[in-house]
Amino acid sequence: MKNFFTLMTGAALLAATPALAQDAAPKVEAQVGMKVFGPNGGEVGTVESVSDAAVVVDTGTHKAALGTEAFAKADNGLSIMMTKVDLDAAVAKATADAKARLIASLTPGTEVKSVTGAAVIGTIQGKDAEYVTVDHEGQEVKLPVDAFLTQADGGVAITMTADQFEAAISGAQTPTQ
């Protein structure tokens, strides 16, 4: 779930990161292991992974997915327009905001789907600070709040596939997928 929040954080951070140049800047080639520095030369973190659209920076405290356009070439690695403190604060805020939106969406009557969104697991009956009770085919199932996530369409899902959920409530084990 932490990875989900980290990846969702990338979109929020892209909006908060100032453009490095208004003209078309050359594309920066980020590589795993490269150091990332802030605007004043202080170390922000290390590149953990790279895709076509995002570079994941590990600050040691958080992992943040930033758009490739957020980076500039520096003598000793890459640079971004945020300090480590600023980046960690932005990730922490985005994570807290996402958690608050999730908690607010866990209301009675809300449909709960599997992590893939393909199967309906049940309907929320109630919640407290730690658990959410879901009606699954007439059976009340109590799940920790951390077992839920918000889907891209705003719906609610659990962090399991339908098969994993069925195995969990029946006491069986399924292979890790």
trRosetta pair geometry for C-beta under 8 A, 3 or more apart (Angstrom, degrees):
i j d omega theta_ij theta_ji phi_ij phi_ji
1 4 5.3 -46 -157 29 43 116
1 5 6.7 40 149 -15 69 100
1 146 6.2 -160 30 -177 168 85
1 149 6.2 -160 -129 -76 96 114
1 159 5.9 -69 -69 -93 99 146
2 5 5.8 -55 -154 37 35 108
2 6 6.3 37 149 -22 67 106
3 6 5.4 -54 -146 36 34 114
3 7 6.2 31 157 -17 68 104
3 63 7.7 -15 -115 74 63 136
4 7 6.0 -58 -149 37 28 106
4 8 6.3 24 154 -15 64 109
4 149 5.8 -30 135 -136 166 142
5 8 5.7 -58 -144 41 31 110
5 9 6.2 44 152 -34 64 103
5 94 7.3 146 177 116 87 91
5 95 4.6 57 170 -118 135 86
5 98 5.5 177 -126 71 92 151
5 99 7.6 2 -107 -50 134 86
6 9 5.4 -50 -154 23 30 119
6 10 7.5 46 148 -32 58 90
6 56 7.5 48 150 -138 123 111
6 62 7.0 173 -112 -180 101 88
6 63 4.7 14 -148 84 145 93
6 64 6.6 -129 -161 -93 86 33
6 65 6.4 104 145 -14 82 95
6 91 7.1 6 -121 -150 69 115
6 95 7.9 5 -68 -82 51 107
7 10 5.8 -33 -166 5 41 116
7 65 5.3 33 -125 0 51 147
8 11 6.4 -46 -171 25 47 107
8 12 7.3 38 140 -8 69 105
8 94 6.9 -178 108 158 87 115
8 98 5.8 97 101 -97 145 148
9 12 5.6 -62 -158 42 45 110
9 13 5.9 41 150 -21 78 109
9 62 7.9 -68 103 169 172 129
9 64 5.7 -90 111 -129 125 77
9 65 6.7 127 74 34 81 83
9 90 7.3 120 -174 129 108 85
9 91 5.1 37 -167 -127 156 71
9 94 4.1 123 -120 100 86 148
9 95 6.5 -18 -76 -53 121 75
9 98 7.8 -89 -68 -23 75 137
10 13 5.7 -60 -144 39 30 109
10 14 6.3 37 157 -28 65 102
10 54 5.5 -3 -160 -131 152 137
10 64 6.5 141 -86 177 69 65
10 65 3.0 -43 -75 86 133 95
10 66 6.1 -146 -140 -70 87 27
10 67 7.2 125 173 -42 101 65
11 14 5.8 -47 -150 25 30 114
11 15 7.1 27 154 -14 60 102
12 15 6.1 -59 -161 34 34 108
12 16 6.5 20 149 -11 67 113
12 90 7.1 180 115 173 106 99
12 94 4.5 170 61 -110 154 127
12 97 7.8 131 -106 61 160 141
13 16 5.5 -64 -146 44 38 107
13 17 5.9 40 157 -30 73 106
13 64 5.8 73 -39 -175 168 119
13 65 7.6 154 43 76 129 54
13 66 5.7 -78 111 -100 129 81
13 70 7.7 10 131 -99 100 162
13 82 8.0 -68 -162 -19 106 161
13 87 7.4 40 -135 -138 133 77
13 90 5.4 97 -102 139 93 137
13 91 7.4 -2 -66 -71 126 70
13 94 7.1 -65 -45 -42 84 153
14 17 5.9 -52 -141 28 29 110
14 66 6.6 148 -77 -151 75 60
14 67 4.6 67 -113 -12 118 118
14 70 6.7 -117 -117 -57 68 123
16 82 8.0 51 117 -78 105 133
16 90 5.9 -169 80 -132 159 136
17 66 6.7 72 -39 -148 159 112
17 67 7.6 -162 54 39 140 99
17 70 4.6 2 137 -125 161 113
17 80 6.8 -60 -141 -174 127 105
17 81 5.8 127 -163 56 82 107
17 82 6.4 -79 -109 -31 90 115
18 81 5.0 -85 50 115 95 162
19 22 6.3 81 116 -81 139 54
19 69 7.6 -30 -133 148 74 113
20 25 6.0 -5 89 -35 112 166
20 69 7.2 -159 15 164 109 71
20 70 7.2 132 -34 -156 112 28
20 71 7.6 -43 -44 87 153 14
20 72 5.0 170 -161 -55 150 113
20 81 6.6 -163 -89 -39 77 118
21 25 4.5 117 49 -63 127 115
21 72 8.0 101 -19 -94 105 121
25 28 7.9 -6 129 -34 113 90
25 69 7.5 123 55 -148 117 80
25 72 7.2 -71 177 -107 149 89
26 73 8.0 -13 82 -10 110 122
27 68 6.8 11 -155 144 91 126
28 68 6.7 -172 57 178 88 86
28 71 4.5 -118 67 106 153 107
28 72 6.3 -161 -69 -129 141 18
28 73 5.4 -174 -122 -54 104 78
28 78 6.3 99 164 -123 142 109
30 34 6.0 -133 -157 40 69 143
30 47 5.2 175 176 -120 107 151
30 50 4.9 174 95 -105 103 128
30 55 4.6 4 91 -112 171 137
30 68 6.8 -140 2 -129 122 88
30 71 6.1 59 -66 79 117 174
30 78 6.0 5 -106 -65 93 152
31 34 5.1 102 62 -32 73 113
31 47 6.5 119 87 84 34 149
31 50 6.7 -58 -111 -17 25 150
32 47 5.5 -137 -120 111 31 100
32 48 6.7 2 -135 172 87 18
32 49 6.3 8 -95 -98 105 37
32 50 6.4 -124 -52 -4 74 101
33 46 6.4 -22 -147 -176 28 112
33 47 6.3 -30 32 65 25 92
34 46 7.0 156 79 -157 38 66
34 47 4.5 29 50 11 86 125
34 77 4.7 145 175 -150 89 98
34 78 5.6 69 134 -7 129 104
35 43 6.2 -62 -172 -131 113 101
35 45 7.8 178 -154 103 56 29
35 46 6.0 -41 -104 -102 49 71
35 47 8.0 -88 -41 -4 9 83
35 76 6.1 -26 69 133 129 93
35 77 3.7 -134 67 -51 76 164
35 78 7.3 -179 93 31 48 71
36 43 7.4 95 78 -162 52 63
36 44 4.6 -60 108 65 95 109
36 45 5.2 -2 52 63 113 68
36 46 6.7 -173 8 -90 90 18
36 47 6.4 116 -42 -50 109 75
36 57 5.2 -41 23 -130 162 125
36 71 7.5 -82 -127 -118 106 109
36 77 6.1 -117 -71 130 31 129
36 78 4.9 -25 -110 76 73 99
36 79 7.1 142 -166 -103 63 25
36 80 6.1 16 180 -5 111 107
37 41 5.6 -16 177 -151 132 34
37 42 6.5 148 -158 75 81 31
37 43 5.8 -54 -103 -101 73 42
37 44 6.0 156 -128 -1 15 93
37 74 5.4 -61 41 52 123 178
37 76 6.8 68 -30 74 138 104
37 77 6.2 126 -12 67 97 111
37 78 7.1 169 22 88 73 46
37 79 4.8 -36 73 -103 87 81
37 80 7.7 166 81 22 40 66
38 41 7.1 -39 68 34 69 16
38 42 4.8 -8 39 61 115 85
38 43 7.7 17 -1 84 88 4
38 44 5.0 122 -50 -59 85 107
38 79 7.0 61 172 -155 3 85
38 80 6.6 -39 -112 68 50 76
38 81 7.8 56 -160 -168 66 13
38 82 6.1 -85 -126 101 98 36
38 83 4.1 45 -140 -105 162 51
38 84 6.4 -103 -44 -22 129 64
38 86 7.6 119 -130 32 131 115
38 87 8.0 -138 -91 -17 108 114
39 79 7.1 105 -88 175 38 115
39 80 7.8 -72 -49 99 71 46
39 81 5.5 43 -67 -140 112 51
39 82 7.5 79 -19 -20 98 10
39 83 7.0 -68 26 -60 86 75
40 83 7.1 2 26 -92 104 105
42 83 6.0 24 68 -140 128 93
42 84 6.5 -101 124 -2 112 104
43 84 6.8 25 105 -51 56 130
44 57 6.5 -5 120 171 110 140
44 59 6.2 -63 163 -112 66 93
44 80 6.3 -34 10 41 170 112
44 82 6.9 86 -121 93 140 79
44 83 6.7 -167 -96 -174 96 32
44 84 4.5 -177 -130 -75 55 76
44 87 5.9 71 -163 9 114 148
45 57 4.5 111 79 169 130 94
45 58 5.1 -175 -180 85 124 42
45 59 3.9 -86 -72 -92 128 46
45 60 6.4 -156 -115 -11 93 77
45 84 6.6 132 -38 -114 83 99
45 87 7.5 -107 -9 94 123 153
46 57 7.1 150 71 -155 27 66
46 58 5.4 -21 62 59 82 94
47 50 6.4 13 176 -56 123 99
47 55 5.8 -53 -131 -177 104 108
47 56 7.2 102 -162 74 58 56
47 57 6.2 -43 -96 -100 48 65
47 58 7.9 78 173 14 4 82
47 78 7.1 73 -51 18 118 138
48 56 4.5 -58 62 103 103 105
48 57 6.8 152 3 -124 91 12
48 58 4.4 86 -52 -26 121 109
48 63 6.2 -34 18 -135 156 114
49 55 7.6 -180 91 -154 49 47
49 56 4.5 24 49 35 85 120
50 54 7.8 -168 -148 99 42 50
50 55 5.3 -5 -110 -112 76 78
50 56 7.6 -132 -65 20 38 75
51 54 5.3 20 51 51 103 76
51 55 7.8 -159 30 -73 62 41
52 68 7.7 -74 158 -26 36 140
53 67 6.5 -49 170 -129 71 74
53 68 6.6 -129 -168 -9 24 103
54 65 4.3 10 179 -177 139 100
54 66 6.4 140 -153 69 80 29
54 67 6.1 -56 -100 -96 67 37
54 68 6.8 -126 -93 -40 17 74
55 65 7.3 152 73 -152 32 55
55 66 5.6 -28 62 65 84 84
55 67 7.8 21 17 123 81 10
55 68 5.9 103 -22 -94 103 63
55 70 7.7 -138 42 57 111 105
55 71 6.4 20 29 -33 154 140
55 78 7.9 -72 144 127 164 173
56 63 5.6 10 -178 179 106 103
56 64 7.0 162 -151 80 59 34
56 65 5.1 -29 -93 -92 76 70
56 66 7.8 149 -97 16 27 68
57 63 7.1 167 81 -153 42 55
57 64 5.2 -17 57 60 93 88
57 66 6.2 13 -3 5 114 116
57 80 7.7 -71 -54 -17 164 149
57 87 7.1 -48 94 -180 134 153
58 62 7.8 -163 -146 100 49 37
58 63 5.1 -19 -99 -101 70 84
59 62 5.3 18 37 52 116 71
59 63 7.5 -161 12 -81 76 34
59 64 7.0 37 -22 2 110 106
59 84 5.4 141 -152 -150 116 92
59 87 5.9 171 -75 99 142 122
59 88 5.5 -144 110 -71 162 94
59 91 7.8 -164 13 8 136 148
61 88 4.9 26 79 -123 138 124
61 91 8.0 151 105 69 97 137
62 87 7.3 -160 68 132 121 88
62 88 5.4 151 13 -124 120 69
62 91 4.0 137 159 102 161 159
62 92 6.9 -124 -64 -51 145 72
62 95 8.0 -137 -127 -29 128 136
63 91 7.7 138 63 -139 31 151
64 87 5.7 -122 4 -179 160 106
64 90 7.3 55 -118 88 143 107
64 91 5.0 -112 -81 -77 106 121
66 70 4.3 -84 165 53 117 150
66 71 7.2 116 109 -44 125 92
66 80 6.7 -27 169 -115 171 143
67 70 5.1 112 66 -17 75 100
68 71 6.3 -59 -170 26 47 110
70 80 5.4 17 147 -130 97 105
70 81 7.4 -115 -168 20 81 91
71 78 4.7 -24 -160 -172 117 123
71 79 7.0 131 -156 65 64 40
71 80 5.9 -46 -98 -79 60 82
72 78 7.0 138 69 -164 39 70
72 79 5.0 -28 64 63 92 93
72 80 7.6 158 18 -83 79 35
73 78 6.7 -56 -112 -112 35 60
73 79 7.7 10 101 17 12 88
74 77 5.4 1 65 67 108 56
74 78 5.8 117 14 -159 100 7
74 79 4.1 100 -54 -31 123 103
80 87 7.5 66 93 -74 142 128
82 86 4.2 -134 -167 94 93 123
82 87 4.7 115 122 -58 129 86
82 90 7.1 -46 -153 -3 154 139
83 86 4.6 98 49 7 76 102
83 87 6.9 -145 91 -4 39 86
84 87 5.8 -56 -144 39 30 108
84 88 6.1 28 158 -16 66 108
85 88 6.0 -56 -144 40 26 108
85 89 6.2 26 156 -19 62 110
86 89 5.7 -58 -147 38 28 111
86 90 6.3 28 155 -21 64 107
87 90 5.7 -53 -147 35 31 111
87 91 6.4 29 155 -16 65 104
88 91 5.8 -55 -147 38 31 109
88 92 6.2 31 155 -18 66 108
89 92 5.7 -55 -144 39 30 111
89 93 6.2 29 157 -18 65 108
90 93 5.8 -55 -145 38 28 110
90 94 6.2 27 156 -17 64 108
91 94 5.8 -56 -144 39 29 109
91 95 6.2 31 156 -20 64 108
92 95 5.8 -56 -147 37 28 112
92 96 6.3 26 156 -16 64 108
93 96 5.8 -56 -145 39 30 109
93 97 6.1 31 155 -20 66 107
94 97 5.7 -52 -143 38 30 112
94 98 6.3 31 156 -19 64 106
95 98 5.8 -55 -147 36 28 110
95 99 6.3 29 153 -19 63 107
96 99 5.6 -54 -146 37 31 112
96 100 6.3 33 154 -20 65 105
97 100 5.7 -54 -148 35 31 112
97 101 6.5 31 153 -18 64 104
98 101 5.7 -53 -149 36 32 111
98 102 6.4 35 151 -20 65 105
98 150 7.0 -142 -169 28 86 127
99 102 5.6 -53 -149 35 32 113
99 103 6.3 33 153 -19 66 104
100 103 5.8 -50 -145 36 31 111
100 104 6.3 31 155 -18 63 108
101 104 5.7 -57 -149 39 30 112
101 105 6.4 25 154 -19 64 110
101 150 6.1 -14 113 -50 108 160
102 105 5.8 -64 -151 36 30 108
102 106 6.7 33 154 -29 65 103
102 145 7.9 117 124 175 115 95
102 148 6.1 150 -179 110 117 106
102 149 6.7 -60 -118 -139 132 32
102 150 5.0 -128 -92 -37 83 103
102 156 7.7 114 -150 -118 76 95
103 106 5.9 -53 -153 22 33 113
103 145 6.9 13 -100 -162 84 131
104 107 7.7 -9 162 -42 45 104
105 110 6.5 121 162 -131 74 161
105 150 6.1 100 34 -101 157 105
105 154 7.4 -165 -119 176 142 73
105 156 5.5 175 130 -70 117 111
106 110 6.7 -130 -140 48 30 149
106 124 6.0 175 -170 -127 66 158
106 127 5.1 56 132 -44 118 159
106 132 5.4 -95 -170 -107 130 134
106 145 7.1 -86 -40 -132 172 89
106 148 6.3 86 -87 110 120 171
106 156 6.6 122 -90 -124 65 151
107 110 5.2 101 62 -27 69 118
107 124 6.4 118 88 91 28 141
108 124 5.6 -131 -110 111 33 91
108 125 6.0 14 -126 -171 92 22
108 126 5.8 7 -80 -77 106 54
109 123 6.3 -18 -145 -178 25 114
109 124 6.7 -33 33 66 27 86
110 123 6.8 153 75 -157 35 68
110 124 4.6 15 53 21 88 122
110 156 5.4 54 148 18 126 138
111 120 5.9 -52 -173 -139 110 110
111 122 7.9 -171 -150 109 55 27
111 123 5.8 -38 -99 -101 51 76
111 155 7.0 -36 82 -154 95 110
111 156 7.2 158 87 51 51 95
112 120 7.2 105 77 -164 49 64
112 121 4.6 -53 106 60 98 108
112 122 5.5 -1 51 63 110 65
112 123 6.8 179 7 -95 87 21
112 124 6.2 107 -40 -47 112 81
112 134 5.5 -52 26 -128 152 132
112 148 7.5 -80 -133 -118 115 106
112 156 5.3 -52 -108 105 68 104
112 157 6.7 127 -169 -119 67 27
112 158 6.1 49 171 -31 115 94
113 116 7.9 -108 148 72 106 52
113 117 5.0 41 133 -130 146 45
113 118 7.4 134 -177 41 113 29
113 119 6.4 141 -160 80 75 44
113 120 5.7 -53 -101 -102 70 47
113 121 6.2 146 -138 -2 13 90
113 151 7.0 11 55 -45 126 144
113 155 6.2 33 9 138 123 132
113 156 7.2 143 20 90 77 52
113 157 4.6 -43 75 -104 83 86
113 158 7.7 -159 89 13 38 72
114 117 6.8 -107 70 -25 70 15
114 118 6.0 -31 56 51 119 74
114 119 4.3 41 -8 54 123 94
114 120 8.0 -90 -13 -54 79 9
114 121 5.9 129 -62 -52 64 102
114 157 6.4 -2 106 -156 18 103
114 158 6.6 -43 -128 53 39 89
114 160 6.6 -78 -148 98 82 60
114 161 5.3 39 -178 -155 129 37
114 162 4.4 -73 -73 -50 146 73
114 165 6.6 -126 -108 -8 94 133
115 149 7.5 49 -121 41 81 125
115 157 5.5 120 -102 152 36 127
115 158 6.4 -75 -54 89 76 55
115 159 5.5 51 -85 -151 120 28
115 160 5.9 166 -20 61 113 14
115 161 5.9 -65 39 -71 103 50
116 119 7.3 52 63 11 101 82
116 161 6.0 32 -10 -118 111 83
116 162 7.8 -67 36 -13 111 88
117 151 5.8 97 -90 -127 117 145
117 153 7.9 96 -135 19 141 120
117 155 7.2 103 -127 76 102 137
117 157 6.2 -69 -78 -88 67 137
118 162 7.1 -90 83 -19 95 123
119 161 7.8 72 28 179 126 63
119 162 3.7 19 56 -70 159 136
121 134 6.4 -1 120 163 107 149
121 136 6.0 -47 162 -106 71 108
121 158 5.8 24 -17 6 168 124
121 162 6.9 -158 -85 -111 81 76
121 165 5.7 -90 -125 175 117 170
122 134 4.2 112 83 163 129 102
122 135 5.0 -174 -179 83 118 48
122 136 3.8 -88 -64 -83 136 62
122 137 7.1 -97 -96 -12 102 56
122 141 6.9 141 18 33 161 115
123 134 6.8 149 71 -158 27 72
123 135 5.0 -14 59 52 84 102
124 127 6.9 -20 -169 -41 118 102
124 132 6.0 -52 -130 -179 104 111
124 133 7.2 101 -161 78 61 55
124 134 5.8 -45 -96 -101 48 71
124 135 7.9 88 170 11 1 80
124 156 7.4 9 -37 85 125 158
125 133 4.5 -55 62 105 106 103
125 134 6.6 166 3 -114 89 15
125 135 5.1 98 -52 -35 113 96
125 140 6.5 -52 23 -123 156 100
126 132 7.6 -178 97 -154 41 53
126 133 4.9 14 56 42 79 115
127 131 6.7 -164 -147 101 65 48
127 132 4.4 -18 -102 -106 102 71
127 133 6.9 -159 -76 14 48 71
127 145 7.1 80 -160 -90 122 98
128 131 5.7 22 46 49 92 77
129 145 7.7 -70 154 -28 36 142
130 144 6.3 -49 167 -134 76 77
130 145 6.2 -129 -170 -7 27 105
131 142 4.9 7 -180 -176 135 99
131 143 6.6 144 -154 73 79 32
131 144 6.0 -59 -100 -102 67 40
131 145 6.7 -118 -88 -37 17 74
132 142 7.4 157 77 -153 37 54
132 143 5.5 -25 62 66 88 86
132 144 7.8 37 15 134 81 10
132 145 6.0 107 -25 -92 101 60
132 147 7.8 -135 38 59 112 102
132 148 6.4 36 16 -37 153 137
133 140 5.5 -9 -171 -167 108 103
133 141 7.2 149 -156 74 56 39
133 142 5.3 -26 -98 -97 74 72
133 143 7.9 156 -94 19 25 69
134 140 7.4 144 73 -155 40 51
134 141 4.9 -26 64 65 92 94
134 142 7.9 171 19 -86 72 23
134 143 6.2 12 0 6 116 115
135 138 6.9 19 -174 -86 94 15
135 139 7.4 138 -159 67 52 36
135 140 6.1 -31 -98 -95 60 61
135 141 7.9 158 -98 19 12 79
136 139 5.1 -34 72 67 83 91
136 140 7.8 138 22 -110 76 12
136 141 5.0 17 5 -3 123 125
136 165 7.9 -159 -125 154 152 122
136 169 6.9 -122 81 -80 155 171
139 169 7.3 111 115 179 143 140
141 169 5.8 -57 -111 -105 130 127
143 147 4.4 -95 168 61 113 145
143 148 7.2 113 113 -45 125 91
143 158 6.5 -62 -179 -121 166 124
144 147 5.0 110 65 -14 74 100
145 148 6.2 -60 -172 26 46 110
147 158 5.3 -3 147 -151 94 92
147 159 5.4 -126 -163 22 56 102
147 160 7.4 -13 -169 -11 104 101
148 156 6.0 -15 -165 -170 115 101
148 157 7.0 146 -155 81 64 40
148 158 5.9 -50 -97 -103 57 56
148 159 7.3 -119 -72 -24 11 86
149 156 7.6 151 79 -155 37 57
149 157 5.5 -25 65 68 85 89
149 158 7.6 111 18 -141 80 13
149 159 6.0 89 -12 -72 114 85
150 154 6.8 -24 -174 -143 103 32
150 155 7.5 147 -161 79 59 35
150 156 6.5 -41 -107 -101 54 58
150 157 7.8 123 -135 23 8 82
151 154 6.8 -31 74 42 78 19
151 155 4.4 -4 41 63 125 85
151 156 7.0 -128 -1 -63 94 9
151 157 5.2 84 -55 -14 104 116
158 165 6.4 90 82 -88 145 124
160 164 3.9 -133 -169 92 106 120
160 165 4.6 139 103 -57 130 80
160 168 6.8 -57 -140 -9 169 139
161 164 4.7 96 49 7 77 102
161 165 7.0 -139 92 -5 40 87
161 177 6.4 17 -9 37 140 153
162 165 5.7 -55 -149 36 31 113
162 166 6.3 31 154 -19 66 106
163 166 5.8 -53 -145 37 31 110
163 167 6.3 30 155 -17 64 108
163 174 5.7 125 136 -122 101 163
164 167 5.7 -56 -147 39 30 112
164 168 6.2 33 153 -24 64 107
164 174 5.4 -123 -101 52 62 139
164 177 7.3 -112 -55 9 120 118
165 168 5.7 -55 -148 33 30 113
165 169 6.5 15 160 -9 65 106
166 169 6.3 -61 -146 41 28 99
166 170 6.1 12 159 -7 65 116
167 170 6.0 -68 -141 47 27 101
167 171 8.0 -98 171 67 55 20
167 172 4.4 -91 -150 81 81 92
167 173 6.2 80 169 -135 126 8
167 174 4.2 -157 -23 -28 170 105
168 171 7.9 41 180 -67 25 23
174 177 7.7 -13 130 -31 113 99
